[in-house]
Amino acid sequence: MQGTVFDVTNKKESYGPGGSYHIFTGKDASRGLGKSSLKPEDAIPDYSGLNESEMETLENWYTFFSNRYNIVGKVGNQN
């Protein structure tokens, strides 16, 4: 999320195969989190098109994850 990798292994029921949020596992799904979308096409890192409300939602998710999960790395520039 926003280039940050969180360790969610302690929540396998949510992020593991068959879990409600498995769509977000193993990728930067910032756009999907900001849009509160579980659509595969939204599980992408580009959040540049989010509106103000969606950006606030994304920031709230980032705060939630930061408080709950360990940060294990950052995603480098993939270009």
C-alpha positions in Angstrom: 0.0 0.0 0.0 1.5 3.3 -1.1 4.8 1.4 -1.7 4.9 -0.1 1.8 4.9 -3.9 2.4 3.0 -5.0 5.5 3.4 -8.5 7.1 -0.2 -9.8 7.3 0.7 -13.5 7.9 -1.0 -13.5 11.3 -4.4 -12.8 9.6 -4.4 -15.8 7.2 -8.1 -16.1 7.5 -8.5 -12.7 5.9 -5.5 -12.5 3.5 -4.9 -16.2 2.7 -6.5 -18.1 -0.1 -10.3 -17.8 0.1 -10.0 -14.9 2.5 -12.1 -11.8 2.1 -9.1 -9.6 1.3 -6.9 -12.2 -0.6 -7.3 -9.9 -3.7 -4.8 -7.5 -1.9 -2.2 -10.1 -1.0 1.2 -9.9 -2.7 0.7 -6.6 -4.4 0.4 -2.9 -3.8 -3.4 -2.5 -4.0 -3.6 1.1 -3.0 -6.3 2.0 -5.6 -8.6 -0.8 -4.4 -8.2 0.2 -0.8 -8.9 3.9 -1.5 -12.0 3.0 -3.5 -13.1 0.3 -1.0 -13.2 -2.0 -4.0 -12.5 -5.8 -4.1 -12.5 -5.8 -8.0 -9.3 -7.3 -9.4 -8.9 -4.3 -11.8 -8.8 -1.9 -8.8 -6.1 -4.0 -7.0 -3.3 -1.8 -8.5 -0.7 0.6 -7.0 -1.7 3.6 -9.1 -3.9 5.8 -6.9 -3.4 9.0 -8.8 -7.0 9.2 -9.9 -8.6 8.9 -6.4 -10.8 11.8 -5.4 -10.4 13.6 -2.0 -12.7 11.2 -0.1 -11.0 8.1 -1.6 -7.5 9.5 -0.7 -8.8 10.0 2.9 -10.0 6.4 2.9 -6.6 5.2 1.6 -4.8 7.2 4.4 -7.1 5.7 7.0 -6.2 2.2 5.7 -2.5 3.1 5.8 -2.8 4.2 9.4 -4.8 1.1 10.3 -2.2 -1.2 8.7 0.7 0.7 10.3 -0.8 0.3 13.8 -1.7 -3.4 13.3 1.0 -5.0 11.1 4.8 -4.8 10.9 6.3 -3.0 8.0 8.7 -5.5 6.2 9.8 -3.4 3.3 9.2 -0.9 0.6 8.4 -1.5 -3.1 11.1 0.0 -5.4 10.4 1.8 -8.7 9.1 -0.9 -11.1 9.7 1.1 -14.3 
